Amino acid sequence: AKTIQSDKDPQIGELVEVVLPDVGKERFLRVTCGTGRKFALAVPPTCKTALEASNWTYGIDANFIKPEIRT
């Protein structure tokens, strides 16, 4: 996987791009949830930052929210 952009908050994650056989380039958001488990979530290829991809997973505009504290 090629890192596109990584956020310093592991719960926002890291945006990566991979080349899948028979599919081509795809983007995924690597995240660590509050329980410490790691996930890779498929996101649109138009996402340019981890925050934009994270917000997309919640249906929120990329410029709308930047979480500062997670509980």
Backbone as numpy.savetxt, mean C-alpha at the origin, in Angstrom:
# Nx Ny Nz CAx CAy CAz Cx Cy Cz
10.10 -8.16 -5.97 9.26 -6.97 -5.97 10.14 -5.73 -5.97
9.70 -4.73 -6.71 10.41 -3.46 -6.77 9.65 -2.46 -5.89
10.34 -1.84 -4.94 9.70 -0.86 -4.07 9.47 0.43 -4.86
8.21 0.88 -4.86 7.85 2.15 -5.49 7.98 3.27 -4.47
7.45 3.05 -3.27 7.52 4.05 -2.20 7.20 3.35 -0.89
7.88 3.76 0.16 7.67 3.16 1.47 7.36 4.26 2.48
6.32 4.05 3.30 5.97 5.00 4.34 6.68 4.60 5.62
7.06 5.58 6.44 7.76 5.24 7.69 6.85 4.54 8.68
5.53 4.66 8.51 4.56 3.97 9.35 4.29 2.58 8.76
4.68 1.49 9.44 4.48 0.15 8.88 3.01 -0.21 8.68
2.11 0.48 9.37 0.69 0.19 9.18 0.15 0.87 7.92
0.87 1.85 7.39 0.53 2.39 6.07 1.19 1.51 5.02
2.45 1.16 5.23 3.07 0.14 4.42 4.03 0.59 3.35
4.22 -0.32 2.41 5.17 -0.14 1.33 4.47 -0.49 0.02
4.55 0.40 -0.95 3.97 0.16 -2.26 5.03 -0.52 -3.13
4.68 -1.69 -3.66 5.62 -2.45 -4.48 4.98 -2.80 -5.82
5.84 -3.06 -6.80 5.38 -3.48 -8.11 6.06 -4.80 -8.44
5.28 -5.74 -8.94 5.82 -7.05 -9.33 5.34 -7.38 -10.73
6.10 -8.22 -11.40 5.71 -8.71 -12.72 5.23 -10.14 -12.54
3.95 -10.37 -12.82 3.35 -11.69 -12.67 3.28 -12.38 -14.03
3.62 -13.66 -14.08 3.53 -14.39 -15.35 2.09 -14.33 -15.90
1.97 -14.14 -17.17 0.69 -14.10 -17.88 -0.19 -12.92 -17.48
0.28 -12.04 -16.62 -0.53 -10.88 -16.19 0.21 -9.58 -16.48
1.49 -9.52 -16.12 2.28 -8.31 -16.30 2.49 -7.60 -14.99
2.73 -6.29 -15.06 3.02 -5.50 -13.87 1.76 -5.28 -13.04
1.90 -5.51 -11.75 0.82 -5.27 -10.78 1.43 -4.58 -9.57
0.59 -3.79 -8.87 1.05 -3.12 -7.66 0.33 -3.68 -6.45
1.09 -3.76 -5.35 0.57 -4.27 -4.09 1.03 -3.36 -2.97
0.22 -3.30 -1.94 0.58 -2.57 -0.73 0.93 -3.61 0.33
2.18 -3.61 0.77 2.61 -4.48 1.87 2.35 -3.73 3.17
1.58 -4.33 4.05 1.24 -3.67 5.31 1.42 -4.63 6.48
1.58 -4.04 7.66 1.59 -4.79 8.91 0.39 -4.30 9.71
-0.50 -5.21 10.05 -1.70 -4.80 10.79 -1.36 -4.61 12.27
-2.31 -4.14 13.03 -2.12 -3.88 14.45 -1.75 -5.11 15.25
-2.05 -6.30 14.73 -1.70 -7.54 15.44 -0.31 -8.04 15.08
0.35 -7.33 14.14 1.69 -7.73 13.72 1.73 -8.63 12.50
0.57 -9.03 12.00 0.54 -9.86 10.79 0.84 -9.02 9.56
1.45 -9.64 8.57 1.81 -8.94 7.34 0.90 -9.40 6.20
0.51 -8.42 5.37 -0.38 -8.68 4.25 0.13 -7.97 3.01
-0.29 -8.44 1.84 -0.06 -7.76 0.57 -1.43 -7.58 -0.07
-1.81 -6.33 -0.27 -3.12 -6.00 -0.82 -2.96 -5.47 -2.24
-3.71 -6.02 -3.18 -3.66 -5.53 -4.55 -4.27 -4.13 -4.61
-3.59 -3.22 -5.32 -4.07 -1.84 -5.47 -3.97 -1.46 -6.94
-4.65 -0.40 -7.36 -4.58 0.01 -8.76 -3.16 0.41 -9.17
-2.83 0.21 -10.43 -1.49 0.58 -10.91 -1.26 2.09 -10.93
-2.30 2.86 -10.73 -2.17 4.32 -10.72 -1.70 4.85 -9.37
-1.70 4.03 -8.33 -1.24 4.47 -7.01 0.25 4.78 -7.09
0.63 5.94 -6.54 2.03 6.37 -6.61 2.72 6.36 -5.25
1.95 6.34 -4.16 2.55 6.30 -2.82 1.84 5.26 -1.98
2.51 4.84 -0.92 1.90 3.89 0.00 0.67 4.49 0.67
0.72 5.78 1.01 -0.43 6.43 1.63 -1.62 6.47 0.68
-1.36 6.79 -0.58 -2.44 6.81 -1.58 -3.06 5.41 -1.70
-2.22 4.38 -1.73 -2.72 3.00 -1.84 -3.49 2.60 -0.59
-2.97 2.98 0.58 -3.65 2.68 1.84 -5.02 3.35 1.89
-5.07 4.61 1.54 -6.35 5.32 1.52 -7.31 4.70 0.52
-6.80 4.25 -0.64 -7.65 3.63 -1.65 -8.34 2.39 -1.08
-7.62 1.61 -0.25 -8.22 0.40 0.31 -9.43 0.70 1.18
-9.50 1.93 1.71 -10.64 2.36 2.53 -11.64 3.20 1.76
-11.38 3.42 0.48 -12.27 4.24 -0.33 -12.16 5.72 -0.02
-10.98 6.15 0.45 -10.76 7.54 0.83 -9.84 8.19 -0.19
-10.09 9.45 -0.51 -9.25 10.21 -1.42 -7.81 10.25 -0.89
-6.86 10.17 -1.79 -5.45 10.10 -1.41 -4.98 11.29 -0.59
-5.56 12.45 -0.79 -5.12 13.65 -0.08 -5.97 13.96 1.14
-6.91 13.09 1.46 -7.86 13.39 2.51 -7.34 13.12 3.92
-6.66 12.01 4.10 -6.31 11.60 5.46 -4.86 11.10 5.55
-4.21 11.47 6.62 -2.89 10.95 6.97 -2.96 10.59 8.44
-3.16 9.30 8.76 -3.27 8.93 10.17 -1.98 9.22 10.92
-2.09 9.83 12.09 -0.93 10.15 12.90 -0.78 9.19 14.07
-1.91 8.74 14.64 -1.88 7.85 15.79 -2.84 6.70 15.54
-2.37 5.49 15.78 -3.23 4.31 15.65 -3.38 3.69 17.02
-4.60 3.30 17.34 -4.83 2.67 18.63 -5.42 1.31 18.47
